[in-house]
Amino acid sequence: MMNKLIQTGFVRLPQILALIPIGKSTWWAGVKTGKYPQPIKLGANTTVWKAEDIHALIKKLAASEVQ
């Protein structure tokens, strides 16, 4: 799963949701509450997240599933 995501740089929401099986509205609600990483606005219609933050989130979610 992790090898489908670049190690560094920026990723867009469709790339994230391909790895984390939730809907857009659930993702944005999690961003608002701080459960998911904050986005970076590159332009009026371009929102991205740091790949490193998404890798950390996936590891955190995987660890919480184990417990």
N, CA, C and O atoms as a GROMACS GRO file, in nm:
protein
  268
    1MET      N    1   0.082  -0.120   0.000
    1MET     CA    2   0.000   0.000   0.000
    1MET      C    3   0.087   0.126   0.000
    1MET      O    4   0.063   0.218  -0.078
    2MET      N    5   0.187   0.129   0.086
    2MET     CA    6   0.269   0.248   0.099
    2MET      C    7   0.349   0.277  -0.028
    2MET      O    8   0.382   0.393  -0.055
    3ASN      N    9   0.380   0.174  -0.106
    3ASN     CA   10   0.463   0.196  -0.224
    3ASN      C   11   0.386   0.266  -0.336
    3ASN      O   12   0.447   0.307  -0.436
    4LYS      N   13   0.255   0.282  -0.324
    4LYS     CA   14   0.178   0.353  -0.426
    4LYS      C   15   0.185   0.504  -0.407
    4LYS      O   16   0.142   0.580  -0.493
    5LEU      N   17   0.239   0.547  -0.294
    5LEU     CA   18   0.245   0.688  -0.259
    5LEU      C   19   0.390   0.735  -0.260
    5LEU      O   20   0.478   0.669  -0.205
    6ILE      N   21   0.414   0.849  -0.323
    6ILE     CA   22   0.550   0.901  -0.326
    6ILE      C   23   0.599   0.924  -0.183
    6ILE      O   24   0.519   0.945  -0.092
    7GLN      N   25   0.730   0.921  -0.164
    7GLN     CA   26   0.786   0.937  -0.030
    7GLN      C   27   0.786   1.082   0.016
    7GLN      O   28   0.755   1.112   0.132
    8THR      N   29   0.820   1.172  -0.075
    8THR     CA   30   0.821   1.314  -0.043
    8THR      C   31   0.752   1.391  -0.154
    8THR      O   32   0.737   1.341  -0.266
    9GLY      N   33   0.709   1.511  -0.122
    9GLY     CA   34   0.640   1.592  -0.220
    9GLY      C   35   0.495   1.611  -0.179
    9GLY      O   36   0.460   1.600  -0.062
   10PHE      N   37   0.411   1.639  -0.277
   10PHE     CA   38   0.271   1.667  -0.250
   10PHE      C   39   0.180   1.567  -0.318
   10PHE      O   40   0.209   1.517  -0.427
   11VAL      N   41   0.068   1.538  -0.252
   11VAL     CA   42  -0.034   1.449  -0.309
   11VAL      C   43  -0.170   1.518  -0.304
   11VAL      O   44  -0.197   1.599  -0.216
   12ARG      N   45  -0.254   1.482  -0.399
   12ARG     CA   46  -0.389   1.538  -0.406
   12ARG      C   47  -0.487   1.442  -0.341
   12ARG      O   48  -0.454   1.326  -0.316
   13LEU      N   49  -0.606   1.491  -0.316
   13LEU     CA   50  -0.705   1.412  -0.244
   13LEU      C   51  -0.740   1.278  -0.310
   13LEU      O   52  -0.749   1.178  -0.238
   14PRO      N   53  -0.759   1.270  -0.442
   14PRO     CA   54  -0.790   1.139  -0.501
   14PRO      C   55  -0.684   1.033  -0.472
   14PRO      O   56  -0.717   0.915  -0.455
   15GLN      N   57  -0.556   1.074  -0.467
   15GLN     CA   58  -0.449   0.980  -0.437
   15GLN      C   59  -0.461   0.930  -0.293
   15GLN      O   60  -0.436   0.813  -0.264
   16ILE      N   61  -0.498   1.019  -0.203
   16ILE     CA   62  -0.513   0.982  -0.062
   16ILE      C   63  -0.631   0.888  -0.044
   16ILE      O   64  -0.619   0.785   0.023
   17LEU      N   65  -0.744   0.922  -0.104
   17LEU     CA   66  -0.864   0.841  -0.088
   17LEU      C   67  -0.853   0.705  -0.156
   17LEU      O   68  -0.929   0.614  -0.125
   18ALA      N   69  -0.759   0.691  -0.249
   18ALA     CA   70  -0.733   0.560  -0.309
   18ALA      C   71  -0.666   0.466  -0.208
   18ALA      O   72  -0.674   0.344  -0.221
   19LEU      N   73  -0.600   0.523  -0.108
   19LEU     CA   74  -0.530   0.445  -0.006
   19LEU      C   75  -0.608   0.432   0.124
   19LEU      O   76  -0.596   0.332   0.195
   20ILE      N   77  -0.686   0.534   0.155
   20ILE     CA   78  -0.766   0.536   0.278
   20ILE      C   79  -0.913   0.530   0.237
   20ILE      O   80  -0.965   0.626   0.180
   21PRO      N   81  -0.978   0.420   0.264
   21PRO     CA   82  -1.114   0.399   0.212
   21PRO      C   83  -1.223   0.476   0.288
   21PRO      O   84  -1.303   0.418   0.362
   22ILE      N   85  -1.225   0.607   0.268
   22ILE     CA   86  -1.330   0.691   0.324
   22ILE      C   87  -1.378   0.787   0.215
   22ILE      O   88  -1.312   0.800   0.112
   23GLY      N   89  -1.488   0.852   0.238
   23GLY     CA   90  -1.541   0.947   0.141
   23GLY      C   91  -1.482   1.086   0.159
   23GLY      O   92  -1.419   1.115   0.260
   24LYS      N   93  -1.505   1.169   0.059
   24LYS     CA   94  -1.453   1.307   0.064
   24LYS      C   95  -1.504   1.383   0.185
   24LYS      O   96  -1.427   1.450   0.254
   25SER      N   97  -1.634   1.374   0.211
   25SER     CA   98  -1.691   1.451   0.322
   25SER      C   99  -1.635   1.404   0.456
   25SER      O  100  -1.613   1.485   0.546
   26THR      N  101  -1.613   1.274   0.469
   26THR     CA  102  -1.552   1.221   0.592
   26THR      C  103  -1.410   1.272   0.606
   26THR      O  104  -1.367   1.308   0.716
   27TRP      N  105  -1.335   1.275   0.495
   27TRP     CA  106  -1.198   1.327   0.497
   27TRP      C  107  -1.197   1.473   0.542
   27TRP      O  108  -1.120   1.510   0.632
   28TRP      N  109  -1.281   1.555   0.480
   28TRP     CA  110  -1.281   1.698   0.514
   28TRP      C  111  -1.327   1.722   0.657
   28TRP      O  112  -1.279   1.815   0.722
   29ALA      N  113  -1.420   1.640   0.707
   29ALA     CA  114  -1.462   1.652   0.847
   29ALA      C  115  -1.344   1.620   0.940
   29ALA      O  116  -1.324   1.686   1.041
   30GLY      N  117  -1.266   1.518   0.904
   30GLY     CA  118  -1.148   1.481   0.981
   30GLY      C  119  -1.040   1.588   0.977
   30GLY      O  120  -0.971   1.610   1.076
   31VAL      N  121  -1.025   1.654   0.863
   31VAL     CA  122  -0.929   1.765   0.852
   31VAL      C  123  -0.973   1.878   0.945
   31VAL      O  124  -0.891   1.938   1.014
   32LYS      N  125  -1.102   1.906   0.945
   32LYS     CA  126  -1.156   2.015   1.028
   32LYS      C  127  -1.134   1.989   1.177
   32LYS      O  128  -1.104   2.081   1.253
   33THR      N  129  -1.151   1.862   1.219
   33THR     CA  130  -1.136   1.828   1.360
   33THR      C  131  -0.991   1.801   1.402
   33THR      O  132  -0.961   1.790   1.520
   34GLY      N  133  -0.901   1.792   1.303
   34GLY     CA  134  -0.761   1.765   1.334
   34GLY      C  135  -0.724   1.618   1.331
   34GLY      O  136  -0.609   1.583   1.360
   35LYS      N  137  -0.818   1.532   1.296
   35LYS     CA  138  -0.789   1.388   1.286
   35LYS      C  139  -0.696   1.360   1.168
   35LYS      O  140  -0.612   1.270   1.175
   36TYR      N  141  -0.711   1.437   1.060
   36TYR     CA  142  -0.630   1.420   0.940
   36TYR      C  143  -0.545   1.545   0.919
   36TYR      O  144  -0.580   1.651   0.969
   37PRO      N  145  -0.434   1.533   0.845
   37PRO     CA  146  -0.342   1.646   0.826
   37PRO      C  147  -0.406   1.766   0.757
   37PRO      O  148  -0.499   1.753   0.677
   38GLN      N  149  -0.355   1.883   0.789
   38GLN     CA  150  -0.401   2.006   0.727
   38GLN      C  151  -0.349   2.016   0.584
   38GLN      O  152  -0.235   1.978   0.556
   39PRO      N  153  -0.431   2.067   0.492
   39PRO     CA  154  -0.389   2.080   0.353
   39PRO      C  155  -0.305   2.206   0.330
   39PRO      O  156  -0.296   2.294   0.416
   40ILE      N  157  -0.246   2.210   0.214
   40ILE     CA  158  -0.172   2.328   0.167
   40ILE      C  159  -0.239   2.374   0.039
   40ILE      O  160  -0.259   2.295  -0.053
   41LYS      N  161  -0.275   2.500   0.033
   41LYS     CA  162  -0.337   2.556  -0.088
   41LYS      C  163  -0.226   2.607  -0.180
   41LYS      O  164  -0.151   2.697  -0.144
   42LEU      N  165  -0.218   2.549  -0.300
   42LEU     CA  166  -0.119   2.595  -0.398
   42LEU      C  167  -0.180   2.699  -0.493
   42LEU      O  168  -0.108   2.774  -0.559
   43GLY      N  169  -0.310   2.701  -0.499
   43GLY     CA  170  -0.380   2.794  -0.587
   43GLY      C  171  -0.528   2.790  -0.556
   43GLY      O  172  -0.570   2.718  -0.465
   44ALA      N  173  -0.606   2.866  -0.630
   44ALA     CA  174  -0.750   2.874  -0.605
   44ALA      C  175  -0.818   2.738  -0.613
   44ALA      O  176  -0.911   2.710  -0.538
   45ASN      N  177  -0.773   2.653  -0.703
   45ASN     CA  178  -0.835   2.522  -0.723
   45ASN      C  179  -0.740   2.405  -0.699
   45ASN      O  180  -0.766   2.294  -0.745
   46THR      N  181  -0.632   2.430  -0.627
   46THR     CA  182  -0.532   2.325  -0.605
   46THR      C  183  -0.502   2.312  -0.456
   46THR      O  184  -0.441   2.400  -0.395
   47THR      N  185  -0.544   2.200  -0.399
   47THR     CA  186  -0.518   2.169  -0.259
   47THR      C  187  -0.436   2.041  -0.255
   47THR      O  188  -0.470   1.943  -0.322
   48VAL      N  189  -0.330   2.040  -0.175
   48VAL     CA  190  -0.242   1.924  -0.164
   48VAL      C  191  -0.210   1.897  -0.017
   48VAL      O  192  -0.235   1.979   0.070
   49TRP      N  193  -0.154   1.779   0.006
   49TRP     CA  194  -0.104   1.743   0.138
   49TRP      C  195   0.039   1.694   0.121
   49TRP      O  196   0.075   1.642   0.016
   50LYS      N  197   0.120   1.710   0.225
   50LYS     CA  198   0.256   1.658   0.221
   50LYS      C  199   0.251   1.506   0.227
   50LYS      O  200   0.184   1.449   0.313
   51ALA      N  201   0.322   1.443   0.138
   51ALA     CA  202   0.326   1.296   0.133
   51ALA      C  203   0.373   1.238   0.267
   51ALA      O  204   0.324   1.134   0.311
   52GLU      N  205   0.466   1.306   0.331
   52GLU     CA  206   0.517   1.259   0.459
   52GLU      C  207   0.406   1.254   0.563
   52GLU      O  208   0.399   1.161   0.644
   53ASP      N  209   0.318   1.354   0.562
   53ASP     CA  210   0.205   1.357   0.656
   53ASP      C  211   0.109   1.242   0.630
   53ASP      O  212   0.055   1.184   0.724
   54ILE      N  213   0.088   1.208   0.505
   54ILE     CA  214  -0.003   1.099   0.471
   54ILE      C  215   0.057   0.965   0.509
   54ILE      O  216  -0.014   0.876   0.556
   55HIS      N  217   0.188   0.948   0.489
   55HIS     CA  218   0.255   0.825   0.533
   55HIS      C  219   0.241   0.809   0.684
   55HIS      O  220   0.212   0.700   0.732
   56ALA      N  221   0.261   0.918   0.758
   56ALA     CA  222   0.248   0.914   0.904
   56ALA      C  223   0.106   0.879   0.945
   56ALA      O  224   0.085   0.802   1.039
   57LEU      N  225   0.008   0.934   0.875
   57LEU     CA  226  -0.132   0.906   0.905
   57LEU      C  227  -0.163   0.758   0.881
   57LEU      O  228  -0.229   0.694   0.963
   58ILE      N  229  -0.116   0.703   0.770
   58ILE     CA  230  -0.142   0.562   0.739
   58ILE      C  231  -0.081   0.472   0.847
   58ILE      O  232  -0.143   0.375   0.890
   59LYS      N  233   0.041   0.504   0.890
   59LYS     CA  234   0.105   0.426   0.997
   59LYS      C  235   0.025   0.436   1.127
   59LYS      O  236   0.008   0.337   1.198
   60LYS      N  237  -0.024   0.556   1.158
   60LYS     CA  238  -0.103   0.577   1.279
   60LYS      C  239  -0.234   0.498   1.272
   60LYS      O  240  -0.274   0.434   1.370
   61LEU      N  241  -0.301   0.503   1.158
   61LEU     CA  242  -0.427   0.430   1.142
   61LEU      C  243  -0.403   0.279   1.150
   61LEU      O  244  -0.483   0.207   1.210
   62ALA      N  245  -0.295   0.231   1.091
   62ALA     CA  246  -0.263   0.088   1.096
   62ALA      C  247  -0.233   0.045   1.239
   62ALA      O  248  -0.274  -0.064   1.280
   63ALA      N  249  -0.164   0.127   1.314
   63ALA     CA  250  -0.132   0.095   1.453
   63ALA      C  251  -0.258   0.091   1.539
   63ALA      O  252  -0.269   0.007   1.629
   64SER      N  253  -0.352   0.179   1.512
   64SER     CA  254  -0.476   0.183   1.592
   64SER      C  255  -0.564   0.062   1.561
   64SER      O  256  -0.641   0.019   1.646
   65GLU      N  257  -0.554   0.006   1.440
   65GLU     CA  258  -0.631  -0.113   1.404
   65GLU      C  259  -0.579  -0.236   1.477
   65GLU      O  260  -0.655  -0.328   1.506
   66VAL      N  261  -0.450  -0.238   1.506
   66VAL     CA  262  -0.387  -0.354   1.570
   66VAL      C  263  -0.431  -0.363   1.716
   66VAL      O  264  -0.447  -0.474   1.768
   67GLN      N  265  -0.450  -0.252   1.781
   67GLN     CA  266  -0.483  -0.252   1.924
   67GLN      C  267  -0.623  -0.300   1.952
   67GLN      O  268  -0.664  -0.305   2.068
   0.00000   0.00000   0.00000
